[in-house]
Amino acid sequence: MAGIIAPYTDINLFKEALKVIKEGQIWLDNKYLKHLLRDIESVSSFEINHD
């Protein structure tokens, strides 16, 4: 089971996260997902510009 959720998350959203994690899905809080996607984009851009 895996999930990342912010400590300030609403209790109902937290319960939903636990439910989907229990079902075997991965849960990422939107804030962390945005950071992850931005970091991936930065790395990809760096690799393209330095090839």
Number of C-alpha atoms within 10 A of each C-alpha: 11 13 14 14 16 12 8 7 11 9 10 9 12 15 12 12 21 19 13 15 16 13 10 11 14 14 18 16 15 12 10 13 13 12 11 13 11 12 12 12 12 12 12 11 11 11 10 9 8 6 5
